[in-house]
Amino acid sequence: MTSTVLCAGVVLSACGKSDSGSDSGKSHGNVTVTTAKGEVEVPLKPAKVVALDNTSFLTLKAFGIKPVAAPKGLLPKEGFEDWQKDSSIKDAGIHHEPKFEAINATEPDLIIGGYRFGEHHDKLSKIAKTIDIAPSDESKEGYVNALKAQTVTLGKIFGQEDKAKEIVVALDKSQQAATAATKGEKVFLGVASAGKIDNGASRIGRLTQPLNLKNVLDAGGKKSTSVHDNSGLAPETIAKLNPDWVILLDRDAAVGAEEGTVAVPAKKVVEGMEAWDKTTFRAKGQVIYLDNNFYLTEGIQAYTEAFDQVATAFGKTG
């Protein structure tokens, strides 16, 4: 795409390519990959990559890829200090307010979009080749299998097929172990935020889909609510349904408290619920707290770790 087309398509401060001194001019050819938009031809081993899809971040790190831009406001607090502090990695903004000019100024060879940035695909495509290979709840094969497909595709793009295979194998093993350890137990999938706990099935229900677990709220006729809705589920409701286990996502631990609220650790909230004093999960200590970074990564490594947690915890009681 010429710089003339780019400038006509979207108003940005920097148009056209310049000699930046990187190896982006070295040709490795192209490779065709399957995306949410169909088959797309992309550069093979692109040198300048804008990483926007948070589910891809840990895989890119595993491949040794350093992006030229990333949404620094969405980076987990742990494990991404290098990206956060590196001034050569520009801040791409967040999905609510992307910094299109900053992205364009990096003159990327490839933009890994999708997921939270999915609605900006057309604008991003005017800057550089943009792909959406993010896992989706609408994927026919399911979210977890879509994570595997995403990893394989990234391996193909960056010439890291062997490493991608290792990552997929690790997920398969942890998922199989978790499936074997679960035997139809009733589970409440919760999200903790601002000192309250609400239905988190809309976010972490993906985790239990392939496992032998029963969502206690589905059994009770309750519908999943938004991960941000922490006002509509009374603790007495959960006490009455009395799940065997609770799997909890601590949103505040990942992104901090929302304006006007106070962050309270999920464990403190659980232990302070008087209505849960006589529940099975409290009496037996059967609560799994997902890693604090789960909410911000949500990628294949996050699910591998979560399946490991389930396999370990349920294996002790099996």
Secondary structure, DSSP 4 states (H G I P E B T S, - for coil): --HHHHHHHS--S--S----SSSTTS---EEEEEETTEEEEEESS-SSEEE--GGGHHHHHHTT---SEE-GGGS-SSS-HHHHH-TTSEE-EETTEE-HHHHHHT--SEEE--GGGGGGHHHHHTTS-EE-----TT-TT-HHHHHHHHHHHHHHHTT-HHHHHHHHHHHHHHHHHHHHH--SEEEEEEEEETTEEEE-HHHHHHHHTTSSEEEHHHHTTPPP--TT--SS--HHHHHHH--SEEEEEEHHHHH-PPTT-----HHHHHHH-GGGTT-HHHHTT-EEE--TTHHHH-SHHHHHHHHHHHHHHHHHH-
